[in-house]
């Protein structure tokens, strides 16, 4: 790590090198402003939960009482930043195959905002955490999703086409909303103050996913059973992103006040007691309920007589946690058949090689309903040259 940045300007120079290395052309950003943004008012002045509740929020890392807590903050910030840059690496190639001009703009804007979010996290590391932070900020630019060395497995997964992208922005980016929300009440004020602007931008990512799936249904080209299999794939991935069950790291993050529950302030105002042993499970449950509501909205666009789309149970196809590698049906019940029957069940409920081959032909049609660009979107120039 010979090029460890010592200043923010040096890190930006290394970031430009990263853009060149992954093939993201700077002109694709249009007039988008990669800048550091804080909402200090929303962050609040007083620690809101945990053992330090009632004290002033920490504005510098040396105010954080213990090194173990500072290390945990560095990990939280690093993981968040890592996901942002990984998403760009996963998605960049999709600009060349956008089904409409609007979709090219939307994907380029999402990648621009993900880069800004990565900047924000790198800025926190560079500014507040000394040599340790500078080292982690540089490593954000050295790991690569294509090499499979991003910190979370979901952000190393290939995203070969736009059906994956729409499901990803619908389900995986929605997990991102929950993670940002849980950090928005952090006792470390610069981290909490970073979340408001990021959440505002994240809403466009979620809208792109739900809008894309709605337009797929309206176009009527992608078979609904195929769409369901891709939903199953990415929902299971998103469920994993909430972490292991009975997580000790989530427990201590709450005790230390550095990461709260989803909708922490409302829960505190409502007197809802915290169970620190199941924080990840609680957040995953809130997430599951939200995506189930979103899928129910999509069902309103299905043709008459069509089988409704659904959200698979949290037990299905899990890669981490208590349900890792265990056999469960999409309704959450335990699968009791033979190995051969299980392979058939998986074949019927997750994307197949045949699905991937069929999509090559389906993508030659108008497989997603048109959506016009607004004058403001055209004027922005985002993605226009991709």
C-alpha positions as CSV (number, residue, x, y, z in Angstrom):
1,X,0.0,0.0,0.0
2,X,2.7,2.4,-1.1
3,X,0.2,5.1,-2.2
4,X,-1.4,5.4,1.2
5,X,-3.1,8.9,1.0
6,X,-2.1,11.4,3.7
7,X,-4.5,14.1,2.6
8,X,-8.1,14.2,1.2
9,X,-6.7,15.6,-2.1
10,X,-4.4,12.6,-2.4
11,X,-7.3,10.2,-1.7
12,X,-9.3,11.9,-4.5
13,X,-6.4,11.4,-6.9
14,X,-6.4,7.7,-6.0
15,X,-10.2,7.7,-6.5
16,X,-9.8,9.0,-10.0
17,X,-7.4,6.1,-10.6
18,X,-10.0,3.7,-9.4
19,X,-12.6,5.2,-11.8
20,X,-10.2,4.6,-14.7
21,X,-9.4,1.1,-13.5
22,X,-13.0,0.0,-13.3
23,X,-13.9,1.8,-16.5
24,X,-16.3,4.4,-15.2
25,X,-15.8,7.5,-17.3
26,X,-16.0,10.8,-15.4
27,X,-18.1,12.4,-18.2
28,X,-20.9,10.0,-17.3
29,X,-21.5,12.0,-14.1
30,X,-22.8,14.9,-16.1
31,X,-23.4,17.8,-13.7
32,X,-23.6,15.5,-10.6
33,X,-21.6,16.9,-7.7
34,X,-19.4,14.5,-5.9
35,X,-19.2,16.4,-2.6
36,X,-19.3,15.8,1.1
37,X,-22.6,16.5,2.7
38,X,-23.8,16.6,6.3
39,X,-27.1,17.2,8.0
40,X,-26.0,18.3,11.4
41,X,-29.5,19.2,12.7
42,X,-30.9,15.8,11.9
43,X,-28.0,14.1,13.6
44,X,-28.9,15.6,17.0
45,X,-26.8,16.7,19.9
46,X,-27.4,14.0,22.5
47,X,-26.7,10.2,22.5
48,X,-30.0,8.6,22.1
49,X,-29.6,5.0,23.3
50,X,-27.1,2.6,24.9
51,X,-24.9,3.0,28.0
52,X,-24.0,6.6,27.1
53,X,-27.5,7.8,26.6
54,X,-28.0,11.4,27.5
55,X,-24.4,12.5,27.0
56,X,-23.3,14.7,24.1
57,X,-22.7,13.0,20.8
58,X,-19.0,12.5,20.0
59,X,-17.7,14.9,17.3
60,X,-14.1,13.6,17.2
61,X,-12.9,10.0,17.4
62,X,-10.8,10.7,20.5
63,X,-14.0,11.6,22.4
64,X,-15.2,8.0,21.8
65,X,-14.5,6.4,25.2
66,X,-12.7,3.1,24.2
67,X,-10.5,1.9,21.4
68,X,-12.7,-1.1,20.8
69,X,-15.6,1.3,20.1
70,X,-13.5,3.3,17.7
71,X,-12.5,0.1,16.0
72,X,-16.2,-0.9,15.7
73,X,-17.0,2.6,14.2
74,X,-14.2,2.2,11.6
75,X,-15.6,-1.2,10.7
76,X,-19.1,0.1,10.2
77,X,-17.9,3.0,8.1
78,X,-15.6,0.8,6.1
79,X,-18.2,-1.8,5.3
80,X,-20.7,0.9,4.2
81,X,-18.1,2.5,1.9
82,X,-17.1,-0.9,0.5
83,X,-20.6,-1.7,-0.6
84,X,-20.9,1.7,-2.4
85,X,-17.8,1.2,-4.6
86,X,-18.6,-2.5,-5.1
87,X,-22.1,-1.6,-6.5
88,X,-20.4,0.5,-9.2
89,X,-18.1,-2.3,-10.1
90,X,-21.0,-4.7,-10.3
91,X,-23.2,-2.4,-12.5
92,X,-20.9,-0.2,-14.7
93,X,-21.1,-2.5,-17.7
94,X,-24.9,-2.3,-17.8
95,X,-24.9,1.3,-19.2
96,X,-24.0,-0.2,-22.6
97,X,-27.2,-2.4,-22.7
98,X,-29.8,0.0,-21.1
99,X,-33.2,-0.9,-22.5
100,X,-34.2,2.8,-22.7
101,X,-32.6,6.2,-22.4
102,X,-34.3,6.7,-19.1
103,X,-32.8,3.5,-17.7
104,X,-29.3,4.5,-18.8
105,X,-29.8,7.8,-17.0
106,X,-31.2,6.1,-13.9
107,X,-28.3,3.6,-13.7
108,X,-25.7,6.3,-14.2
109,X,-27.3,8.5,-11.6
110,X,-27.4,5.6,-9.1
111,X,-23.7,4.9,-9.7
112,X,-22.9,8.6,-9.3
113,X,-24.7,8.7,-6.0
114,X,-23.0,5.4,-4.9
115,X,-19.7,7.0,-5.6
116,X,-20.7,10.1,-3.5
117,X,-21.7,7.8,-0.7
118,X,-18.3,6.1,-0.9
119,X,-16.6,9.5,-0.9
120,X,-18.6,10.4,2.3
121,X,-17.4,7.2,4.1
122,X,-13.8,7.7,2.9
123,X,-13.9,11.3,4.1
124,X,-15.0,10.2,7.6
125,X,-12.2,7.6,7.7
126,X,-9.6,10.1,6.4
127,X,-10.7,13.0,8.6
128,X,-11.5,11.4,11.9
129,X,-9.5,8.1,12.3
130,X,-5.9,8.9,11.7
131,X,-3.5,6.4,10.1
132,X,-6.0,3.5,10.7
133,X,-8.7,5.5,8.8
134,X,-6.4,6.5,5.9
135,X,-5.4,2.8,5.5
136,X,-9.0,1.7,5.3
137,X,-10.0,4.6,3.0
138,X,-7.3,3.4,0.5
139,X,-8.4,-0.2,0.8
140,X,-11.9,0.9,-0.3
141,X,-10.3,1.6,-3.7
142,X,-8.2,-1.6,-3.8
143,X,-10.7,-4.3,-3.3
144,X,-12.8,-5.2,-6.4
145,X,-16.1,-7.0,-6.9
146,X,-14.9,-8.6,-10.1
147,X,-12.1,-10.2,-8.1
148,X,-14.5,-11.3,-5.4
149,X,-12.8,-9.6,-2.5
150,X,-15.4,-7.0,-1.5
151,X,-16.2,-7.4,2.2
152,X,-19.8,-8.7,1.9
153,X,-20.6,-11.6,-0.4
154,X,-23.6,-10.0,-2.0
155,X,-21.4,-7.3,-3.5
156,X,-19.2,-9.8,-5.2
157,X,-22.1,-11.4,-7.1
158,X,-22.2,-10.9,-10.9
159,X,-25.0,-8.8,-12.3
160,X,-25.0,-9.8,-15.9
161,X,-28.2,-8.1,-17.1
162,X,-31.0,-5.5,-16.3
163,X,-33.5,-8.0,-14.8
164,X,-30.9,-8.6,-12.1
165,X,-30.3,-4.8,-11.8
166,X,-34.0,-4.0,-11.3
167,X,-34.3,-6.8,-8.6
168,X,-31.1,-5.6,-7.0
169,X,-32.2,-2.0,-6.7
170,X,-35.6,-3.1,-5.5
171,X,-34.3,-5.5,-2.8
172,X,-30.6,-5.0,-2.1
173,X,-30.6,-1.2,-2.2
174,X,-33.6,-1.4,0.2
175,X,-31.4,-3.2,2.6
176,X,-29.1,-0.3,2.2
177,X,-31.9,2.1,3.3
178,X,-32.3,0.1,6.5
179,X,-28.6,0.1,7.2
180,X,-28.3,3.9,6.7
181,X,-31.4,4.4,8.9
182,X,-29.9,2.4,11.7
183,X,-26.7,4.5,11.5
184,X,-28.7,7.8,11.4
185,X,-29.0,7.9,15.2
186,X,-25.3,7.0,15.9
187,X,-23.6,8.5,18.9
188,X,-20.7,9.5,16.5
189,X,-22.1,12.7,15.2
190,X,-20.3,12.9,11.8
191,X,-21.6,9.5,10.9
192,X,-25.1,10.3,12.0
193,X,-25.0,13.6,10.1
194,X,-23.8,11.8,6.9
195,X,-27.0,9.6,6.8
196,X,-29.6,12.2,6.0
197,X,-28.3,13.2,2.5
198,X,-27.4,9.6,1.7
199,X,-31.0,8.5,2.6
200,X,-32.5,11.1,0.3
201,X,-30.4,9.9,-2.6
202,X,-31.0,6.2,-1.7
203,X,-34.8,6.8,-2.3
204,X,-34.1,7.2,-6.0
205,X,-32.4,3.8,-6.1
206,X,-35.4,2.1,-4.5
207,X,-37.8,3.9,-6.9
208,X,-35.7,2.7,-9.9
209,X,-36.2,-0.9,-8.7
210,X,-39.9,-0.8,-8.0
211,X,-40.5,1.3,-11.2
212,X,-38.5,-1.1,-13.2
213,X,-40.4,-4.2,-12.0
214,X,-43.7,-2.4,-12.6
215,X,-42.7,-1.6,-16.2
216,X,-41.6,-5.2,-16.7
217,X,-45.1,-6.4,-15.7
218,X,-46.7,-3.8,-17.9
219,X,-44.7,-4.8,-21.0
220,X,-45.8,-8.4,-20.5
221,X,-42.7,-9.9,-22.2
222,X,-40.8,-11.5,-19.2
223,X,-42.8,-14.6,-18.0
224,X,-44.1,-14.0,-14.5
225,X,-42.7,-17.3,-13.2
226,X,-39.3,-16.3,-14.4
227,X,-39.6,-12.9,-12.7
228,X,-40.6,-14.7,-9.5
229,X,-37.4,-16.8,-9.7
230,X,-35.2,-13.6,-9.9
231,X,-37.2,-12.1,-7.0
232,X,-36.4,-15.2,-5.0
233,X,-32.7,-14.9,-5.8
234,X,-32.2,-11.3,-4.7
235,X,-34.6,-11.4,-1.7
236,X,-32.6,-14.2,-0.2
237,X,-29.4,-12.2,-0.8
238,X,-30.9,-9.2,0.9
239,X,-32.1,-11.2,3.9
240,X,-28.5,-12.4,4.3
241,X,-27.2,-8.8,4.4
242,X,-28.9,-8.2,7.8
243,X,-26.2,-10.4,9.3
244,X,-26.1,-13.4,11.5
245,X,-28.7,-14.3,14.2
246,X,-28.1,-13.4,17.8
247,X,-25.2,-11.1,16.7
248,X,-22.8,-10.0,19.4
249,X,-21.4,-7.2,17.2
250,X,-25.0,-5.8,16.8
251,X,-25.5,-6.2,20.5
252,X,-22.4,-4.2,21.4
253,X,-23.0,-1.6,18.7
254,X,-26.3,-0.8,20.4
255,X,-24.8,-0.8,23.9
256,X,-22.1,1.6,22.7
257,X,-24.7,3.8,21.0
258,X,-23.1,3.6,17.5
259,X,-25.8,1.8,15.6
260,X,-29.5,1.7,16.5
261,X,-32.6,-0.1,15.6
262,X,-34.6,0.6,12.5
263,X,-36.8,3.7,13.3
264,X,-35.0,4.0,16.6
265,X,-36.5,7.4,17.5
266,X,-40.0,6.3,17.0
267,X,-39.4,3.2,19.1
268,X,-37.9,5.3,21.9
269,X,-40.8,7.7,21.8
270,X,-43.2,4.8,21.9
271,X,-41.5,3.1,24.8
272,X,-40.7,0.0,22.8
273,X,-38.1,-2.0,24.8
274,X,-35.0,-3.2,23.0
275,X,-33.9,-6.9,22.8
276,X,-30.2,-6.6,22.1
277,X,-29.9,-10.3,21.4
278,X,-32.1,-10.2,18.2
279,X,-31.3,-6.9,16.7
280,X,-30.4,-8.3,13.3
281,X,-33.5,-10.5,13.3
282,X,-35.7,-7.5,14.2
283,X,-34.4,-5.4,11.4
284,X,-34.7,-8.2,8.9
285,X,-38.4,-8.6,10.0
286,X,-39.1,-4.9,9.4
287,X,-37.4,-5.2,6.0
288,X,-39.4,-8.3,5.1
289,X,-42.7,-6.7,5.9
290,X,-41.8,-3.6,3.8
291,X,-40.8,-5.6,0.7
292,X,-44.0,-7.8,1.1
293,X,-46.0,-4.5,0.9
294,X,-44.1,-3.4,-2.2
295,X,-44.7,-6.7,-3.9
296,X,-48.4,-6.5,-3.1
297,X,-48.4,-3.1,-4.9
298,X,-46.9,-4.7,-7.9
299,X,-49.6,-7.4,-7.9
300,X,-52.0,-4.7,-8.7
301,X,-50.5,-4.4,-12.2
302,X,-50.7,-8.1,-13.0
303,X,-53.1,-9.3,-15.8
304,X,-56.4,-10.7,-14.6
305,X,-56.1,-14.3,-13.5
306,X,-52.3,-14.3,-13.1
307,X,-50.8,-16.0,-10.0
308,X,-49.7,-13.3,-7.6
309,X,-46.0,-12.6,-7.0
310,X,-44.7,-13.2,-3.5
311,X,-41.8,-12.6,-1.2
312,X,-40.0,-15.8,-0.1
313,X,-39.7,-16.5,3.6
314,X,-36.6,-15.4,5.5
315,X,-35.6,-19.1,5.8
316,X,-35.4,-19.8,2.0
317,X,-32.0,-20.1,0.3
318,X,-30.0,-18.5,3.1
319,X,-26.2,-18.4,3.0
320,X,-25.5,-17.0,6.5
321,X,-27.0,-17.3,10.0
322,X,-29.0,-20.0,11.6
323,X,-30.7,-21.1,8.4
324,X,-27.4,-21.3,6.4
325,X,-27.5,-24.1,3.8
326,X,-30.7,-25.5,5.4
327,X,-33.5,-26.7,3.2
328,X,-36.7,-24.6,3.5
329,X,-39.5,-24.0,1.1
330,X,-40.3,-20.5,0.0
331,X,-43.2,-20.4,2.5
332,X,-40.7,-21.0,5.3
333,X,-41.7,-24.6,6.0
334,X,-38.9,-27.3,6.2
335,X,-38.3,-29.2,3.0
336,X,-38.6,-32.9,3.8
337,X,-38.0,-34.5,0.4
338,X,-35.0,-36.4,-1.0
339,X,-31.8,-34.8,-2.4
340,X,-33.1,-35.3,-5.9
341,X,-36.4,-33.7,-5.0
342,X,-34.6,-30.7,-3.4
343,X,-32.6,-30.1,-6.6
344,X,-35.9,-30.1,-8.5
345,X,-37.4,-27.6,-6.0
346,X,-34.4,-25.3,-6.3
347,X,-34.5,-25.6,-10.1
348,X,-38.2,-24.5,-10.0
349,X,-37.7,-21.6,-7.6
350,X,-34.3,-20.0,-8.6
351,X,-33.0,-18.7,-11.9
352,X,-31.6,-21.4,-14.2
353,X,-29.2,-21.6,-17.1
354,X,-32.3,-21.9,-19.3
355,X,-33.7,-18.7,-17.9
356,X,-30.4,-16.9,-18.7
357,X,-30.4,-18.2,-22.3
358,X,-34.1,-17.3,-22.8
359,X,-33.4,-13.7,-21.5
360,X,-31.0,-13.1,-24.4
361,X,-33.8,-13.5,-26.8
362,X,-36.4,-11.7,-24.6
363,X,-34.1,-8.7,-24.3
364,X,-34.3,-8.2,-28.0
365,X,-38.0,-7.2,-27.6
366,X,-39.5,-4.2,-25.8
367,X,-39.3,-6.1,-22.6
368,X,-39.8,-3.1,-20.3
369,X,-42.3,-0.3,-20.8
370,X,-41.0,3.1,-22.0
371,X,-40.5,5.9,-19.5
372,X,-39.6,9.3,-20.9
373,X,-36.8,11.5,-19.6
374,X,-37.8,14.8,-18.0
375,X,-36.2,18.0,-19.3
376,X,-34.3,18.3,-16.1
377,X,-32.9,14.8,-16.4
378,X,-31.8,15.5,-20.0
379,X,-30.2,18.8,-18.9
380,X,-28.2,17.0,-16.2
381,X,-26.2,15.1,-18.8
382,X,-25.9,12.1,-16.4
383,X,-25.3,9.0,-18.5
384,X,-25.8,10.9,-21.7
385,X,-22.4,9.9,-23.2
386,X,-22.5,6.3,-22.0
